[in-house]
Amino acid sequence: MAEPPESSEDDLREEVVAPTTPSAAAESGAGDLCGGSSSSSMGLRCTDHGDKVGNGVRTFEEAHRVEMVRLMMQAMEDLGYTAGRRALEQESGLMLHCPHVEAFRVAILEGDWDSAIGLLPQLRVTSGDPTRLKFLIFRQKFLELLITGQRVKAVQCAQQQLTPCATDPAALHKLTALVMCKEASSVCRWVGWAGAGGGVSPAEPTVSSRAALLSELLSLISPEQLLPPRRLPALLQQAQAFQRLRCRFHNVDPTDCSLLVDHVCTKATLPKHTRCVLRGHTDEVWFVAFSHNGRLLASA
């Protein structure tokens, strides 16, 4: 792999302050998220903030500045603070959603399969191979052609588009065998699409199935372009679970744990008063369990 050309400190500083307007900053952020090597390019734009220790090693905040900003944007969006998210995008010069991902999302939901396939080269796939995404898209196209009665086009799709990107011949054979189904409801039942009852419009299962397809496709896209859903809450939940695991005297409800301080239970939270005395045992009690109705307590 060829090494990147060396740049002087002035060149790097000039690149950092290049976006002087919100539009220019947004364009620069889009380029970082959608093209090239994102980690290095996005990192350059967030240098020169003085967050380095004495030996020149970047601090945690400096190393993860871009990721932290994008996590805050996503959390603000999920909480309904859209205006605040847009303001943070303008001030930071970064973008929450890559434009290519947004265009891809719209193409899938609208059934514009050609546009969706055309956008695949612009997307970073976690596996590095977009074949899986192509198969899922052509599978959806094939099934929609079937339930709308366009059998000839469905067969052409299977031969020219679906077959070349299939990796499981047995699954492909079962899928293409649906051409023999006489009713759209039979196709919907086989693939598990909701709303496949008699007399139901094909558009109803199509809408829900496209949403499910989009969710599966987006899960295969690199988090550099598309953050996993509710990523910041997931990280906070992991941090709390780790703290509870290390809490020696943990004895409180998880919902009572605050995010503002590290969770630590003291001995004061442990029970101190006798509530019930077990009688009839001649030795230590090792196990207790409540009955199904919660009224009796068995001990051993």
CORJOPE-V365958 format. One record per residue. RES is the residue in one small letter. OMEGA is omega in whole degrees, 0 to 359 (NA if undefined). D_FIRST is the distance of its C-alpha to the first C-alpha in whole Angstrom. Layout:
# CORJOPE-V365958
res=RES omega=OMEGA d_first=D_FIRST
res=RES omega=OMEGA d_first=D_FIRST
This chain:
# CORJOPE-V365958
res=m omega=183 d_first=0
res=a omega=180 d_first=4
res=e omega=179 d_first=6
res=p omega=180 d_first=9
res=p omega=181 d_first=12
res=e omega=178 d_first=15
res=s omega=178 d_first=18
res=s omega=180 d_first=22
res=e omega=179 d_first=24
res=d omega=179 d_first=26
res=d omega=181 d_first=23
res=l omega=179 d_first=22
res=r omega=180 d_first=26
res=e omega=179 d_first=26
res=e omega=181 d_first=24
res=v omega=187 d_first=25
res=v omega=184 d_first=29
res=a omega=182 d_first=28
res=p omega=182 d_first=30
res=t omega=178 d_first=33
res=t omega=179 d_first=35
res=p omega=181 d_first=35
res=s omega=179 d_first=34
res=a omega=178 d_first=31
res=a omega=180 d_first=30
res=a omega=179 d_first=30
res=e omega=179 d_first=28
res=s omega=178 d_first=25
res=g omega=180 d_first=25
res=a omega=179 d_first=25
res=g omega=180 d_first=22
res=d omega=185 d_first=20
res=l omega=190 d_first=22
res=c omega=182 d_first=21
res=g omega=177 d_first=18
res=g omega=179 d_first=14
res=s omega=191 d_first=13
res=s omega=188 d_first=16
res=s omega=182 d_first=16
res=s omega=184 d_first=15
res=s omega=180 d_first=17
res=m omega=180 d_first=20
res=g omega=180 d_first=20
res=l omega=184 d_first=20
res=r omega=182 d_first=23
res=c omega=176 d_first=25
res=t omega=178 d_first=25
res=d omega=177 d_first=28
res=h omega=177 d_first=30
res=g omega=181 d_first=31
res=d omega=179 d_first=30
res=k omega=178 d_first=29
res=v omega=188 d_first=30
res=g omega=183 d_first=31
res=n omega=177 d_first=28
res=g omega=179 d_first=26
res=v omega=182 d_first=25
res=r omega=176 d_first=25
res=t omega=179 d_first=28
res=f omega=180 d_first=28
res=e omega=181 d_first=29
res=e omega=182 d_first=26
res=a omega=185 d_first=23
res=h omega=185 d_first=25
res=r omega=182 d_first=27
res=v omega=180 d_first=25
res=e omega=180 d_first=26
res=m omega=179 d_first=29
res=v omega=180 d_first=30
res=r omega=176 d_first=29
res=l omega=177 d_first=31
res=m omega=178 d_first=34
res=m omega=181 d_first=34
res=q omega=180 d_first=34
res=a omega=178 d_first=37
res=m omega=178 d_first=39
res=e omega=181 d_first=38
res=d omega=181 d_first=40
res=l omega=177 d_first=43
res=g omega=180 d_first=44
res=y omega=184 d_first=43
res=t omega=180 d_first=41
res=a omega=178 d_first=42
res=g omega=178 d_first=41
res=r omega=179 d_first=37
res=r omega=178 d_first=37
res=a omega=178 d_first=38
res=l omega=176 d_first=36
res=e omega=181 d_first=33
res=q omega=183 d_first=35
res=e omega=183 d_first=35
res=s omega=184 d_first=31
res=g omega=179 d_first=29
res=l omega=180 d_first=28
res=m omega=178 d_first=29
res=l omega=182 d_first=30
res=h omega=174 d_first=29
res=c omega=180 d_first=27
res=p omega=179 d_first=29
res=h omega=179 d_first=27
res=v omega=179 d_first=28
res=e omega=177 d_first=31
res=a omega=178 d_first=32
res=f omega=180 d_first=31
res=r omega=180 d_first=33
res=v omega=181 d_first=36
res=a omega=180 d_first=35
res=i omega=183 d_first=36
res=l omega=180 d_first=39
res=e omega=179 d_first=40
res=g omega=177 d_first=39
res=d omega=189 d_first=37
res=w omega=180 d_first=35
res=d omega=179 d_first=34
res=s omega=180 d_first=32
res=a omega=178 d_first=31
res=i omega=180 d_first=29
res=g omega=180 d_first=28
res=l omega=183 d_first=26
res=l omega=179 d_first=24
res=p omega=181 d_first=21
res=q omega=183 d_first=21
res=l omega=176 d_first=22
res=r omega=181 d_first=19
res=v omega=183 d_first=21
res=t omega=180 d_first=20
res=s omega=183 d_first=20
res=g omega=182 d_first=17
res=d omega=182 d_first=20
res=p omega=183 d_first=23
res=t omega=180 d_first=25
res=r omega=179 d_first=27
res=l omega=178 d_first=28
res=k omega=181 d_first=29
res=f omega=181 d_first=31
res=l omega=180 d_first=33
res=i omega=180 d_first=33
res=f omega=175 d_first=35
res=r omega=178 d_first=37
res=q omega=179 d_first=38
res=k omega=180 d_first=39
res=f omega=182 d_first=41
res=l omega=179 d_first=43
res=e omega=176 d_first=44
res=l omega=180 d_first=45
res=l omega=185 d_first=47
res=i omega=175 d_first=49
res=t omega=174 d_first=50
res=g omega=181 d_first=51
res=q omega=187 d_first=49
res=r omega=182 d_first=49
res=v omega=178 d_first=48
res=k omega=178 d_first=45
res=a omega=178 d_first=44
res=v omega=178 d_first=44
res=q omega=178 d_first=42
res=c omega=180 d_first=39
res=a omega=184 d_first=39
res=q omega=189 d_first=39
res=q omega=186 d_first=36
res=q omega=185 d_first=34
res=l omega=184 d_first=35
res=t omega=182 d_first=35
res=p omega=182 d_first=31
res=c omega=178 d_first=30
res=a omega=179 d_first=32
res=t omega=180 d_first=31
res=d omega=183 d_first=34
res=p omega=181 d_first=37
res=a omega=179 d_first=39
res=a omega=178 d_first=39
res=l omega=180 d_first=38
res=h omega=178 d_first=42
res=k omega=181 d_first=43
res=l omega=183 d_first=42
res=t omega=177 d_first=43
res=a omega=179 d_first=46
res=l omega=177 d_first=47
res=v omega=182 d_first=48
res=m omega=180 d_first=52
res=c omega=182 d_first=52
res=k omega=184 d_first=55
res=e omega=179 d_first=55
res=a omega=181 d_first=52
res=s omega=178 d_first=53
res=s omega=178 d_first=53
res=v omega=181 d_first=49
res=c omega=179 d_first=49
res=r omega=182 d_first=50
res=w omega=182 d_first=48
res=v omega=177 d_first=45
res=g omega=177 d_first=46
res=w omega=180 d_first=46
res=a omega=178 d_first=49
res=g omega=185 d_first=52
res=a omega=181 d_first=53
res=g omega=182 d_first=56
res=g omega=178 d_first=59
res=g omega=180 d_first=59
res=v omega=180 d_first=56
res=s omega=178 d_first=54
res=p omega=182 d_first=51
res=a omega=183 d_first=49
res=e omega=176 d_first=50
res=p omega=181 d_first=48
res=t omega=182 d_first=45
res=v omega=182 d_first=45
res=s omega=181 d_first=44
res=s omega=177 d_first=42
res=r omega=177 d_first=40
res=a omega=178 d_first=40
res=a omega=177 d_first=39
res=l omega=180 d_first=36
res=l omega=180 d_first=34
res=s omega=180 d_first=34
res=e omega=180 d_first=33
res=l omega=182 d_first=30
res=l omega=178 d_first=29
res=s omega=181 d_first=29
res=l omega=182 d_first=26
res=i omega=182 d_first=24
res=s omega=178 d_first=22
res=p omega=175 d_first=24
res=e omega=178 d_first=21
res=q omega=183 d_first=23
res=l omega=180 d_first=26
res=l omega=173 d_first=28
res=p omega=182 d_first=30
res=p omega=175 d_first=34
res=r omega=186 d_first=35
res=r omega=181 d_first=32
res=l omega=175 d_first=34
res=p omega=179 d_first=37
res=a omega=179 d_first=36
res=l omega=179 d_first=34
res=l omega=177 d_first=37
res=q omega=177 d_first=39
res=q omega=179 d_first=37
res=a omega=179 d_first=37
res=q omega=179 d_first=41
res=a omega=178 d_first=41
res=f omega=180 d_first=39
res=q omega=178 d_first=42
res=r omega=180 d_first=45
res=l omega=181 d_first=43
res=r omega=182 d_first=43
res=c omega=187 d_first=47
res=r omega=184 d_first=49
res=f omega=185 d_first=52
res=h omega=182 d_first=51
res=n omega=179 d_first=54
res=v omega=178 d_first=53
res=d omega=180 d_first=52
res=p omega=180 d_first=49
res=t omega=179 d_first=50
res=d omega=181 d_first=51
res=c omega=181 d_first=48
res=s omega=175 d_first=47
res=l omega=186 d_first=44
res=l omega=180 d_first=45
res=v omega=174 d_first=45
res=d omega=183 d_first=44
res=h omega=176 d_first=46
res=v omega=175 d_first=48
res=c omega=176 d_first=52
res=t omega=179 d_first=54
res=k omega=182 d_first=57
res=a omega=180 d_first=59
res=t omega=181 d_first=58
res=l omega=178 d_first=59
res=p omega=182 d_first=62
res=k omega=186 d_first=65
res=h omega=179 d_first=68
res=t omega=178 d_first=70
res=r omega=182 d_first=70
res=c omega=179 d_first=71
res=v omega=178 d_first=73
res=l omega=182 d_first=72
res=r omega=179 d_first=75
res=g omega=178 d_first=76
res=h omega=178 d_first=73
res=t omega=181 d_first=74
res=d omega=182 d_first=71
res=e omega=176 d_first=67
res=v omega=183 d_first=66
res=w omega=184 d_first=62
res=f omega=172 d_first=62
res=v omega=179 d_first=63
res=a omega=178 d_first=62
res=f omega=174 d_first=64
res=s omega=183 d_first=66
res=h omega=180 d_first=64
res=n omega=176 d_first=67
res=g omega=184 d_first=66
res=r omega=182 d_first=70
res=l omega=180 d_first=70
res=l omega=179 d_first=68
res=a omega=182 d_first=67
res=s omega=180 d_first=67
res=a omega=NA d_first=66
